[in-house]
Amino acid sequence: MNSSKNNTIRSEFNDYKSLVAAELELIQRVFEIRQNFLNSSDSERLVEPILKRISKIKTEKLYLEKKFNLF
């Protein structure tokens, strides 16, 4: 395997690790917002864009998981 391919794989794996960390952080934020805005209509308004981003992250992660046979 050449150096260029190794660098690409390393970079994609680092991207995967970043996606996992971002997903966990965003899930925690959703949890905190829902706790702090309990019984508030603002809760879902605040959470909706975060949930959309989590969904995009999951899609990106799935692509990399398939590529690296991680599941």
Jmol script that loads the backbone (N, CA, C; Angstrom):
load data "model"
ATOM      1  N   MET A   1       0.861  -1.170   0.000  1.00  0.00           N
ATOM      2  CA  MET A   1       0.000   0.000   0.000  1.00  0.00           C
ATOM      3  C   MET A   1       0.905   1.230   0.000  1.00  0.00           C
ATOM      4  N   ASN A   2       0.602   2.152  -0.867  1.00  0.00           N
ATOM      5  CA  ASN A   2       1.476   3.320  -0.958  1.00  0.00           C
ATOM      6  C   ASN A   2       1.134   4.364   0.106  1.00  0.00           C
ATOM      7  N   SER A   3       2.055   5.279   0.258  1.00  0.00           N
ATOM      8  CA  SER A   3       1.930   6.311   1.294  1.00  0.00           C
ATOM      9  C   SER A   3       0.696   7.184   1.095  1.00  0.00           C
ATOM     10  N   SER A   4       0.399   7.509  -0.148  1.00  0.00           N
ATOM     11  CA  SER A   4      -0.758   8.349  -0.441  1.00  0.00           C
ATOM     12  C   SER A   4      -2.059   7.674  -0.015  1.00  0.00           C
ATOM     13  N   LYS A   5      -2.164   6.384  -0.296  1.00  0.00           N
ATOM     14  CA  LYS A   5      -3.365   5.637   0.089  1.00  0.00           C
ATOM     15  C   LYS A   5      -3.462   5.525   1.609  1.00  0.00           C
ATOM     16  N   ASN A   6      -2.329   5.296   2.262  1.00  0.00           N
ATOM     17  CA  ASN A   6      -2.320   5.255   3.734  1.00  0.00           C
ATOM     18  C   ASN A   6      -2.796   6.578   4.320  1.00  0.00           C
ATOM     19  N   ASN A   7      -2.330   7.671   3.767  1.00  0.00           N
ATOM     20  CA  ASN A   7      -2.735   8.995   4.258  1.00  0.00           C
ATOM     21  C   ASN A   7      -4.229   9.217   4.062  1.00  0.00           C
ATOM     22  N   THR A   8      -4.747   8.765   2.928  1.00  0.00           N
ATOM     23  CA  THR A   8      -6.178   8.907   2.663  1.00  0.00           C
ATOM     24  C   THR A   8      -6.990   8.101   3.665  1.00  0.00           C
ATOM     25  N   ILE A   9      -6.583   6.865   3.894  1.00  0.00           N
ATOM     26  CA  ILE A   9      -7.289   6.009   4.853  1.00  0.00           C
ATOM     27  C   ILE A   9      -7.214   6.599   6.252  1.00  0.00           C
ATOM     28  N   ARG A  10      -6.045   7.054   6.630  1.00  0.00           N
ATOM     29  CA  ARG A  10      -5.860   7.668   7.960  1.00  0.00           C
ATOM     30  C   ARG A  10      -6.764   8.902   8.107  1.00  0.00           C
ATOM     31  N   SER A  11      -6.810   9.706   7.058  1.00  0.00           N
ATOM     32  CA  SER A  11      -7.636  10.915   7.077  1.00  0.00           C
ATOM     33  C   SER A  11      -9.119  10.564   7.201  1.00  0.00           C
ATOM     34  N   GLU A  12      -9.561   9.563   6.445  1.00  0.00           N
ATOM     35  CA  GLU A  12     -10.970   9.157   6.514  1.00  0.00           C
ATOM     36  C   GLU A  12     -11.301   8.566   7.879  1.00  0.00           C
ATOM     37  N   PHE A  13     -10.374   7.820   8.456  1.00  0.00           N
ATOM     38  CA  PHE A  13     -10.614   7.260   9.780  1.00  0.00           C
ATOM     39  C   PHE A  13     -10.677   8.370  10.831  1.00  0.00           C
ATOM     40  N   ASN A  14      -9.832   9.380  10.696  1.00  0.00           N
ATOM     41  CA  ASN A  14      -9.900  10.537  11.598  1.00  0.00           C
ATOM     42  C   ASN A  14     -11.222  11.275  11.431  1.00  0.00           C
ATOM     43  N   ASP A  15     -11.697  11.373  10.195  1.00  0.00           N
ATOM     44  CA  ASP A  15     -13.013  11.971   9.956  1.00  0.00           C
ATOM     45  C   ASP A  15     -14.097  11.174  10.673  1.00  0.00           C
ATOM     46  N   TYR A  16     -13.992   9.853  10.604  1.00  0.00           N
ATOM     47  CA  TYR A  16     -14.971   8.992  11.268  1.00  0.00           C
ATOM     48  C   TYR A  16     -14.967   9.241  12.777  1.00  0.00           C
ATOM     49  N   LYS A  17     -13.777   9.294  13.369  1.00  0.00           N
ATOM     50  CA  LYS A  17     -13.686   9.540  14.809  1.00  0.00           C
ATOM     51  C   LYS A  17     -14.291  10.903  15.166  1.00  0.00           C
ATOM     52  N   SER A  18     -14.073  11.893  14.322  1.00  0.00           N
ATOM     53  CA  SER A  18     -14.648  13.226  14.561  1.00  0.00           C
ATOM     54  C   SER A  18     -16.167  13.184  14.476  1.00  0.00           C
ATOM     55  N   LEU A  19     -16.692  12.419  13.531  1.00  0.00           N
ATOM     56  CA  LEU A  19     -18.145  12.289  13.401  1.00  0.00           C
ATOM     57  C   LEU A  19     -18.744  11.633  14.639  1.00  0.00           C
ATOM     58  N   VAL A  20     -18.097  10.604  15.143  1.00  0.00           N
ATOM     59  CA  VAL A  20     -18.588   9.930  16.353  1.00  0.00           C
ATOM     60  C   VAL A  20     -18.610  10.910  17.525  1.00  0.00           C
ATOM     61  N   ALA A  21     -17.542  11.660  17.687  1.00  0.00           N
ATOM     62  CA  ALA A  21     -17.471  12.630  18.790  1.00  0.00           C
ATOM     63  C   ALA A  21     -18.545  13.710  18.643  1.00  0.00           C
ATOM     64  N   ALA A  22     -18.734  14.199  17.425  1.00  0.00           N
ATOM     65  CA  ALA A  22     -19.745  15.239  17.191  1.00  0.00           C
ATOM     66  C   ALA A  22     -21.143  14.705  17.465  1.00  0.00           C
ATOM     67  N   GLU A  23     -21.402  13.476  17.034  1.00  0.00           N
ATOM     68  CA  GLU A  23     -22.719  12.882  17.273  1.00  0.00           C
ATOM     69  C   GLU A  23     -22.994  12.767  18.767  1.00  0.00           C
ATOM     70  N   LEU A  24     -22.027  12.285  19.511  1.00  0.00           N
ATOM     71  CA  LEU A  24     -22.211  12.149  20.969  1.00  0.00           C
ATOM     72  C   LEU A  24     -22.449  13.503  21.630  1.00  0.00           C
ATOM     73  N   GLU A  25     -21.698  14.499  21.219  1.00  0.00           N
ATOM     74  CA  GLU A  25     -21.865  15.836  21.792  1.00  0.00           C
ATOM     75  C   GLU A  25     -23.244  16.402  21.479  1.00  0.00           C
ATOM     76  N   LEU A  26     -23.693  16.238  20.252  1.00  0.00           N
ATOM     77  CA  LEU A  26     -25.007  16.767  19.871  1.00  0.00           C
ATOM     78  C   LEU A  26     -26.138  16.028  20.575  1.00  0.00           C
ATOM     79  N   ILE A  27     -26.001  14.729  20.734  1.00  0.00           N
ATOM     80  CA  ILE A  27     -27.014  13.963  21.477  1.00  0.00           C
ATOM     81  C   ILE A  27     -27.088  14.464  22.912  1.00  0.00           C
ATOM     82  N   GLN A  28     -25.949  14.741  23.513  1.00  0.00           N
ATOM     83  CA  GLN A  28     -25.920  15.278  24.876  1.00  0.00           C
ATOM     84  C   GLN A  28     -26.604  16.646  24.935  1.00  0.00           C
ATOM     85  N   ARG A  29     -26.367  17.474  23.945  1.00  0.00           N
ATOM     86  CA  ARG A  29     -27.010  18.801  23.921  1.00  0.00           C
ATOM     87  C   ARG A  29     -28.522  18.688  23.798  1.00  0.00           C
ATOM     88  N   VAL A  30     -28.986  17.770  22.962  1.00  0.00           N
ATOM     89  CA  VAL A  30     -30.428  17.560  22.831  1.00  0.00           C
ATOM     90  C   VAL A  30     -31.011  17.152  24.181  1.00  0.00           C
ATOM     91  N   PHE A  31     -30.335  16.239  24.855  1.00  0.00           N
ATOM     92  CA  PHE A  31     -30.786  15.795  26.169  1.00  0.00           C
ATOM     93  C   PHE A  31     -30.857  16.974  27.147  1.00  0.00           C
ATOM     94  N   GLU A  32     -29.823  17.802  27.154  1.00  0.00           N
ATOM     95  CA  GLU A  32     -29.792  18.955  28.063  1.00  0.00           C
ATOM     96  C   GLU A  32     -30.880  19.962  27.732  1.00  0.00           C
ATOM     97  N   ILE A  33     -31.093  20.231  26.459  1.00  0.00           N
ATOM     98  CA  ILE A  33     -32.142  21.184  26.057  1.00  0.00           C
ATOM     99  C   ILE A  33     -33.497  20.670  26.492  1.00  0.00           C
ATOM    100  N   ARG A  34     -33.733  19.389  26.263  1.00  0.00           N
ATOM    101  CA  ARG A  34     -35.034  18.821  26.646  1.00  0.00           C
ATOM    102  C   ARG A  34     -35.234  18.851  28.156  1.00  0.00           C
ATOM    103  N   GLN A  35     -34.169  18.703  28.911  1.00  0.00           N
ATOM    104  CA  GLN A  35     -34.290  18.787  30.367  1.00  0.00           C
ATOM    105  C   GLN A  35     -34.531  20.221  30.821  1.00  0.00           C
ATOM    106  N   ASN A  36     -33.812  21.163  30.226  1.00  0.00           N
ATOM    107  CA  ASN A  36     -33.913  22.560  30.645  1.00  0.00           C
ATOM    108  C   ASN A  36     -35.178  23.247  30.161  1.00  0.00           C
ATOM    109  N   PHE A  37     -35.756  22.753  29.085  1.00  0.00           N
ATOM    110  CA  PHE A  37     -36.973  23.351  28.540  1.00  0.00           C
ATOM    111  C   PHE A  37     -38.140  22.390  28.648  1.00  0.00           C
ATOM    112  N   LEU A  38     -38.187  21.660  29.724  1.00  0.00           N
ATOM    113  CA  LEU A  38     -39.246  20.696  29.966  1.00  0.00           C
ATOM    114  C   LEU A  38     -40.611  21.381  29.864  1.00  0.00           C
ATOM    115  N   ASN A  39     -41.518  20.773  29.135  1.00  0.00           N
ATOM    116  CA  ASN A  39     -42.871  21.300  28.935  1.00  0.00           C
ATOM    117  C   ASN A  39     -42.877  22.664  28.242  1.00  0.00           C
ATOM    118  N   SER A  40     -41.935  22.875  27.357  1.00  0.00           N
ATOM    119  CA  SER A  40     -41.870  24.131  26.630  1.00  0.00           C
ATOM    120  C   SER A  40     -41.953  23.865  25.132  1.00  0.00           C
ATOM    121  N   SER A  41     -42.699  24.710  24.436  1.00  0.00           N
ATOM    122  CA  SER A  41     -42.787  24.567  22.981  1.00  0.00           C
ATOM    123  C   SER A  41     -41.465  24.936  22.313  1.00  0.00           C
ATOM    124  N   ASP A  42     -40.632  25.697  23.013  1.00  0.00           N
ATOM    125  CA  ASP A  42     -39.332  26.079  22.465  1.00  0.00           C
ATOM    126  C   ASP A  42     -38.381  24.890  22.346  1.00  0.00           C
ATOM    127  N   SER A  43     -38.601  23.881  23.157  1.00  0.00           N
ATOM    128  CA  SER A  43     -37.708  22.729  23.178  1.00  0.00           C
ATOM    129  C   SER A  43     -37.552  22.113  21.789  1.00  0.00           C
ATOM    130  N   GLU A  44     -38.651  21.780  21.147  1.00  0.00           N
ATOM    131  CA  GLU A  44     -38.570  21.135  19.838  1.00  0.00           C
ATOM    132  C   GLU A  44     -38.041  22.082  18.769  1.00  0.00           C
ATOM    133  N   ARG A  45     -38.350  23.349  18.892  1.00  0.00           N
ATOM    134  CA  ARG A  45     -37.823  24.327  17.942  1.00  0.00           C
ATOM    135  C   ARG A  45     -36.310  24.404  18.036  1.00  0.00           C
ATOM    136  N   LEU A  46     -35.780  24.315  19.239  1.00  0.00           N
ATOM    137  CA  LEU A  46     -34.340  24.353  19.443  1.00  0.00           C
ATOM    138  C   LEU A  46     -33.670  23.037  19.033  1.00  0.00           C
ATOM    139  N   VAL A  47     -34.351  21.951  19.255  1.00  0.00           N
ATOM    140  CA  VAL A  47     -33.783  20.623  19.030  1.00  0.00           C
ATOM    141  C   VAL A  47     -33.817  20.219  17.550  1.00  0.00           C
ATOM    142  N   GLU A  48     -34.803  20.675  16.814  1.00  0.00           N
ATOM    143  CA  GLU A  48     -34.988  20.225  15.427  1.00  0.00           C
ATOM    144  C   GLU A  48     -33.734  20.352  14.557  1.00  0.00           C
ATOM    145  N   PRO A  49     -33.058  21.514  14.504  1.00  0.00           N
ATOM    146  CA  PRO A  49     -31.858  21.592  13.650  1.00  0.00           C
ATOM    147  C   PRO A  49     -30.720  20.686  14.137  1.00  0.00           C
ATOM    148  N   ILE A  50     -30.665  20.456  15.433  1.00  0.00           N
ATOM    149  CA  ILE A  50     -29.626  19.574  15.968  1.00  0.00           C
ATOM    150  C   ILE A  50     -29.909  18.133  15.539  1.00  0.00           C
ATOM    151  N   LEU A  51     -31.168  17.736  15.595  1.00  0.00           N
ATOM    152  CA  LEU A  51     -31.533  16.388  15.177  1.00  0.00           C
ATOM    153  C   LEU A  51     -31.271  16.180  13.685  1.00  0.00           C
ATOM    154  N   LYS A  52     -31.479  17.221  12.891  1.00  0.00           N
ATOM    155  CA  LYS A  52     -31.176  17.130  11.460  1.00  0.00           C
ATOM    156  C   LYS A  52     -29.684  16.915  11.246  1.00  0.00           C
ATOM    157  N   ARG A  53     -28.868  17.619  12.008  1.00  0.00           N
ATOM    158  CA  ARG A  53     -27.414  17.467  11.886  1.00  0.00           C
ATOM    159  C   ARG A  53     -26.981  16.078  12.341  1.00  0.00           C
ATOM    160  N   ILE A  54     -27.590  15.567  13.399  1.00  0.00           N
ATOM    161  CA  ILE A  54     -27.284  14.212  13.867  1.00  0.00           C
ATOM    162  C   ILE A  54     -27.605  13.207  12.762  1.00  0.00           C
ATOM    163  N   SER A  55     -28.718  13.403  12.087  1.00  0.00           N
ATOM    164  CA  SER A  55     -29.098  12.514  10.989  1.00  0.00           C
ATOM    165  C   SER A  55     -28.060  12.537   9.867  1.00  0.00           C
ATOM    166  N   LYS A  56     -27.579  13.723   9.518  1.00  0.00           N
ATOM    167  CA  LYS A  56     -26.538  13.837   8.483  1.00  0.00           C
ATOM    168  C   LYS A  56     -25.245  13.153   8.920  1.00  0.00           C
ATOM    169  N   ILE A  57     -24.900  13.315  10.181  1.00  0.00           N
ATOM    170  CA  ILE A  57     -23.700  12.676  10.714  1.00  0.00           C
ATOM    171  C   ILE A  57     -23.834  11.155  10.616  1.00  0.00           C
ATOM    172  N   LYS A  58     -25.005  10.629  10.967  1.00  0.00           N
ATOM    173  CA  LYS A  58     -25.217   9.184  10.905  1.00  0.00           C
ATOM    174  C   LYS A  58     -25.061   8.676   9.475  1.00  0.00           C
ATOM    175  N   THR A  59     -25.538   9.438   8.515  1.00  0.00           N
ATOM    176  CA  THR A  59     -25.396   9.056   7.115  1.00  0.00           C
ATOM    177  C   THR A  59     -23.924   9.027   6.710  1.00  0.00           C
ATOM    178  N   GLU A  60     -23.180  10.050   7.109  1.00  0.00           N
ATOM    179  CA  GLU A  60     -21.750  10.109   6.801  1.00  0.00           C
ATOM    180  C   GLU A  60     -21.001   8.961   7.484  1.00  0.00           C
ATOM    181  N   LYS A  61     -21.370   8.669   8.726  1.00  0.00           N
ATOM    182  CA  LYS A  61     -20.730   7.575   9.454  1.00  0.00           C
ATOM    183  C   LYS A  61     -21.015   6.238   8.782  1.00  0.00           C
ATOM    184  N   LEU A  62     -22.249   6.034   8.359  1.00  0.00           N
ATOM    185  CA  LEU A  62     -22.637   4.779   7.720  1.00  0.00           C
ATOM    186  C   LEU A  62     -21.808   4.529   6.464  1.00  0.00           C
ATOM    187  N   TYR A  63     -21.589   5.569   5.678  1.00  0.00           N
ATOM    188  CA  TYR A  63     -20.762   5.444   4.483  1.00  0.00           C
ATOM    189  C   TYR A  63     -19.356   4.954   4.851  1.00  0.00           C
ATOM    190  N   LEU A  64     -18.765   5.577   5.866  1.00  0.00           N
ATOM    191  CA  LEU A  64     -17.411   5.190   6.270  1.00  0.00           C
ATOM    192  C   LEU A  64     -17.386   3.815   6.930  1.00  0.00           C
ATOM    193  N   GLU A  65     -18.421   3.480   7.684  1.00  0.00           N
ATOM    194  CA  GLU A  65     -18.497   2.157   8.308  1.00  0.00           C
ATOM    195  C   GLU A  65     -18.544   1.067   7.241  1.00  0.00           C
ATOM    196  N   LYS A  66     -19.312   1.305   6.196  1.00  0.00           N
ATOM    197  CA  LYS A  66     -19.370   0.333   5.099  1.00  0.00           C
ATOM    198  C   LYS A  66     -18.020   0.245   4.391  1.00  0.00           C
ATOM    199  N   LYS A  67     -17.410   1.387   4.163  1.00  0.00           N
ATOM    200  CA  LYS A  67     -16.124   1.427   3.470  1.00  0.00           C
ATOM    201  C   LYS A  67     -15.049   0.653   4.237  1.00  0.00           C
ATOM    202  N   PHE A  68     -15.049   0.783   5.553  1.00  0.00           N
ATOM    203  CA  PHE A  68     -14.026   0.130   6.378  1.00  0.00           C
ATOM    204  C   PHE A  68     -14.527  -1.167   7.033  1.00  0.00           C
ATOM    205  N   ASN A  69     -15.715  -1.619   6.645  1.00  0.00           N
ATOM    206  CA  ASN A  69     -16.287  -2.845   7.205  1.00  0.00           C
ATOM    207  C   ASN A  69     -16.285  -2.831   8.732  1.00  0.00           C
ATOM    208  N   LEU A  70     -16.816  -1.743   9.298  1.00  0.00           N
ATOM    209  CA  LEU A  70     -16.791  -1.569  10.746  1.00  0.00           C
ATOM    210  C   LEU A  70     -17.988  -2.177  11.467  1.00  0.00           C
ATOM    211  N   PHE A  71     -18.946  -2.689  10.733  1.00  0.00           N
ATOM    212  CA  PHE A  71     -20.083  -3.286  11.431  1.00  0.00           C
ATOM    213  C   PHE A  71     -20.210  -4.735  11.158  1.00  0.00           C
TER     214      PHE A  71
END
end "model"
wireframe off; spacefill off
backbone 0.3
color backbone group
